[in-house]
Amino acid sequence: MSSQFSKIFYSYSRIFLSLTLTLILLFVVLGCTNFSASRSNTAPPILISAVNNGDGTFTIVTRAQNPELLFQGYRLYAGGTVNDSRNPPDLNFGVDCLRGFNQPIIPNLPTEYTISIDPSTNPPGPGIACKFQIALGSGTFVTVRSILLALSLNSASGGGSFSLSGPSNTIILP
């Protein structure tokens, strides 16, 4: 009798488990409305101030909001005019930031970051969240864009690509 009971209990538990998993799967597929076939737009950072450190390097304070899970970092564009830095001929011409280890850039709510423009190969210093390794001079206009990894399930190639935000405000290096 006990053996029959355990066989029946085992078969009912398997049926219950199968139904539960099926219902969960249906809920996820049919009930999840937080997806889109279009690319996500990421918000550009706001450049607050720039300081000339006197040794060919600059420090920029920026306010950024990066709540996206696939946020990748920032790209700097420089030019002789506001238009040159905001609208480069190719968005791949920018300089990506080297992330600091002491203050990493992570998806977050709005916060202030200190970023540096420094041509040296030294890693970012303490408190520097991002370093753009490029030599720029006073009077150069700079603009920054956020980078987001965009995964595409609809494209023929699949995989992902990088999506850039619109340009930040442009500041002139002092």
Secondary structure, DSSP 8 states (H G I E B T S, - for coil): -HHHHHHHHHHHHHHHHHHHHHHHHHHHHHH-----SS-------EEEEEEE-SSS-EEEEEEEEE--TTEEEEEEEEESSHHHHHS-S-GGGSEEEEE-SSS---SEEEEEEEEEE--SSS---TT-SEEE-----TT-EEEEEEEEEEE-SSSSS-SEEEEE------EE--
